[in-house]
Amino acid sequence: MPKAISHIALIVHDPDQTARLFSAVFPDARVLVSEPDDSHHQEAHVELAGVRFVLVKGMGPATRHGDHIALAVDPAELRACAERLNVLKIEYQLARGDGALYFSDYDNHVFELDAT
């Protein structure tokens, strides 16, 4: 029986760029590992909400679809993240009476911030 999520691996074009995006949107995100570009398997590890995200260099999804990762936040944090996304010029959509926010990283991975 699983005890917890060990990690979530996402294929991204530039692991360091995506790690910086996570850190900019979520001030509590911690970059744990960043492998050099000359390694066989470039990746960055970011801890967010107690879960390790392994960002592996490669070709991410060609398009956005219904798959997404939802993170629980309080309403104040949702608004703060929206402000940080505005500064970064990252598009997002508010939903469910502004109780949810959806945005995508540079590789079409969709994230939901759920304050409901």
C-alpha positions in Angstrom: 0.0 0.0 0.0 1.5 3.4 -1.0 2.4 5.7 1.9 2.9 8.9 0.0 3.8 10.3 -3.4 7.6 9.9 -3.7 8.0 12.4 -6.6 6.4 13.7 -9.8 8.6 13.7 -12.9 7.9 16.1 -15.7 9.7 16.2 -19.0 10.7 19.8 -19.8 12.8 21.6 -22.4 14.9 23.4 -19.8 14.9 22.0 -16.3 16.6 25.1 -14.8 14.2 27.5 -16.4 11.2 25.5 -15.1 12.8 25.3 -11.6 13.2 29.1 -11.7 9.5 29.5 -12.7 8.4 27.3 -9.7 10.6 29.4 -7.4 9.2 32.7 -8.8 5.6 31.6 -8.5 5.9 29.7 -5.2 8.3 31.4 -2.8 8.5 28.3 -0.6 9.7 26.1 -3.5 13.2 24.8 -2.9 15.6 23.9 -5.7 17.3 20.8 -4.3 19.4 19.5 -7.3 20.4 21.0 -10.6 22.4 18.6 -12.8 24.9 20.3 -15.2 24.0 20.5 -18.9 26.8 18.3 -19.9 25.5 15.3 -17.9 23.8 12.4 -19.8 20.6 13.1 -17.9 20.1 16.9 -17.2 17.5 17.4 -14.5 16.5 19.7 -11.6 14.7 18.7 -8.4 12.3 21.1 -6.8 10.4 20.5 -3.5 7.0 22.1 -3.4 4.2 21.4 -0.9 6.2 18.5 0.5 6.5 16.8 -2.9 9.7 16.5 -5.0 9.2 17.5 -8.6 11.9 16.0 -10.9 12.3 18.1 -14.0 13.9 16.0 -16.7 15.3 17.5 -19.9 13.4 16.3 -23.0 10.4 17.1 -25.1 7.3 17.8 -23.0 3.7 17.5 -24.1 3.0 18.9 -27.5 -0.3 20.5 -26.4 -2.2 21.2 -23.2 -4.9 18.8 -22.2 -7.0 18.0 -19.2 -4.2 16.4 -17.2 -3.0 18.7 -14.4 -1.5 18.9 -11.0 -3.7 20.6 -8.4 -2.2 22.3 -5.3 -4.3 23.4 -2.4 -3.8 27.1 -1.4 -5.7 29.6 0.7 -7.4 32.5 -1.1 -4.7 35.0 -0.2 -2.0 32.8 -1.6 -4.0 32.3 -4.8 -4.2 36.1 -5.2 -0.5 36.4 -4.5 0.4 33.8 -7.1 -1.8 35.6 -9.6 0.2 38.7 -9.0 3.5 36.9 -9.4 2.3 35.3 -12.6 1.3 38.8 -13.9 4.9 40.0 -13.2 6.3 37.0 -15.0 3.8 37.6 -17.9 2.5 34.0 -17.6 -1.1 33.7 -18.7 -3.6 32.1 -16.3 -7.3 31.6 -15.9 -9.5 32.0 -12.9 -12.3 29.6 -12.4 -15.0 28.6 -9.9 -15.8 32.1 -8.7 -12.1 32.9 -8.5 -11.5 30.0 -6.2 -9.2 28.3 -8.7 -6.4 29.4 -10.9 -4.9 27.5 -13.8 -1.6 28.2 -15.5 0.9 26.3 -17.6 4.6 26.1 -17.5 6.8 26.6 -20.6 6.2 23.0 -21.7 2.3 22.7 -21.6 2.1 21.2 -18.1 -1.0 22.6 -16.4 -1.1 23.5 -12.7 -4.2 24.3 -10.7 -4.2 26.4 -7.5 -7.3 25.3 -5.6 -8.6 27.7 -2.9 -12.1 26.1 -2.6 
